[in-house]
Amino acid sequence: MEHRDLNTTLALEEKLTRWLHNDDERMHALRTAAKLDLPQWCLAAGFVRNLIWDTLHGFEYASALEDIDLIYYDAGVISEERDRDFEHVLRSMSNHPWSVKNQARMHKKIGVKPYHSVVDAMSYWPEVETAIGAKINHRQEIEIISPFALPLLVNTTVTINSKHPELNTAKNRAADKGWFKKWPKLVFKD
């Protein structure tokens, strides 16, 4: 990686970290999720992506957290019941709308080879910009997690992920969720 690219990535990571720190609701969710201390965990998808798009659109208040996707990777126990148990624990600590998914089993949903980590799983998500997460590490610092370079993610594009087996999924999700109405500066990028 060139020095300039590293500086850009570090600057974007600092910017994202600042945006998260300035959002009390997201910080509360991060601190709550950290208490579970799940392997390779992060709060991902719309949790970070929507904050980016809101901020780049100049919206003063971040989008409501309609659901909070807590993902983790544990190949030892992959039952959906375990994820529901974690959701119950999280809801007992906060009234956020939690959705917990062990990425060790999620490859079955789209029919690809088993994932070997959270980052590997994220690399198959339908839109590149959705494949971003954040966590609070053991040093109590925010850590940004993504299989893609931050300059690809911190913008107003919706990029179809060529690794996802169903390329229309991104366009269908964008339409179903009303992304282009909510964030009018967004553009599709193939």
N, C-alpha and C positions, 0 to 999 in steps of 0.2 A: 504494500500500500504506500502510495506516495505521501510525503510529509503534508502536502496541502489537503489531501483527502482525509488524513488522520485529524488535522486541525478542524476541518468541516464537521466530521463525525463527532469530535469532542465538543465542539460548540453546540451542535444540535442536541447532544445528550444533556449538556448543561441547561439548555433552553427547556427541553422536555421536563427535566427534573424540577426546574423552577416552576413551570406551569402546574405540575402535579402538587408541589408544595403549596401553591397558592389556591388550591382547590380543597377546602376543608372536608367535603364529602368523600372525595377520592382518597385523601390521606387517611380518613377514618376507616375506609374499606381496606386500604393496604395494611394498616396496623392490625385490623381485625383478622384478616387472612393470614398474616404473619404468625399469629398465635398458634395456628395449626401445625406450622413447621413441616409442611409436606415436601417431599423430594421434588426438586426442580420446579417449584410452583411459581406462578405469576398470575396477575390479573391482566387479561388480554382482550383482544378484539376491540369492541366498541369502547371499552373502558379507557383505552389510550387513544385509539383512532378518532373517536368523537371529540375528545378534548383537542386534538390537533386541528381537526376540521373546524370546530367552533372558534378556536383562537385565530386561525388563518382567515376566517370569515369576519373577524372583528366582533363576534358576539360577546357581550359583556359577561353573561352567565353561561356556564357550561351546560350542555344538554343533561337532562335528567338521566339518572342511571336506571334505565328500564330493566336491565339485568346486568349482573356482574359475573363475568366468566372467569372463574378460578380454574386454571388448568394446572395439572401436575403430571409427573410420570413415575409410576410404580408398577413394574412388570410382575411383581410378586403377588399382588392382589388387584384384580381388574374388574371386580363385580360392580354393577351399577348400584346395588344396594349400599355399598360402602360410600359411593359418591353422595347418595341421598342422606346417609348418616352425617357426612360432613356438612351438607347443606343445612340439616337440622341444627347441628352445633353452631354453625355460623349465624343462623337466624335467631338462635337463643342469645347471641352476643350483640346482634344489630338487626335492624329491620330492613336492611338492604335486600334486594331481590337476587339472591345468590343462585348461580348455576355452576356446579362442580363437575368436571370431567377429567378422568384419568386418561391421558393421551396414549397410554399403553394399549388401549383397546379400540381407539377411534379410527384406526386404519380400516377396520371392517366396514365402517359406514360408507366409504368411497371405493372399497375394493382394491387397495394397494398393499404392498408389502408392509409388514409390521414396522412401526416407528421405533427408533432406538433412543429417543429423547424428546423433550418438549419442543426444542428448537427444530428438530427433524419434523415433528408433526405440524408445526406452524408453517413449515416450508411448503406444505401441500394445501394450505387454506385457499379458498377461491380467489380472494383479492390480496395482492401483495401488501397493500396498506393496512389490512386487518391483522396481519401477522406481526403484531407488536404487543409487548407486554411490559409490565413493571412489577417489581417486588421490593420489599424492604429486606435487605440482607442482615446477617448476624451483627454487622457493625452499625445497624440502624440507618443505613444509607439506601437511597433509592437506586435500584439497578434497572436499566432498560434491557429488554431481551427481545431479539428478533433474528431470524435467519437472513434478513436482508439488510443492506446498508441503509443507515438512517436518511441520507439524502433522497433515497427513493420513497421514503415513507412520510416525511414531513413536507407535504405539498398538498395540492388540491386535485390529485388524480385518483382514479380508481383503475388500477392496473390488473388485468386478468392474468392470473397465475397459470402459466403453461404447464406446471406440474400437476395441477388439479385435473382429474380425468374428465370432468364435465365442464367444458369451457363456457357454457352459457350460464352456469351457476352464478357467477359474479353479476352478470346483467340482470338476471332474475331477482337476485337478492336486492340489488340497488333499486329496482322498480318496486318490489314488494315492500321495502322499508322506506320508500320515499326519500332516498338520499338526495336526489337532485332537486327536490322541492325544498328540503330543509337546508341544504348547502348548495346554493345555485352556482357557485364558482367551480364546482366539481366537473371534471371532464373524464371520459373514458380513455384509457390508453391500453392498446393491445400489446 
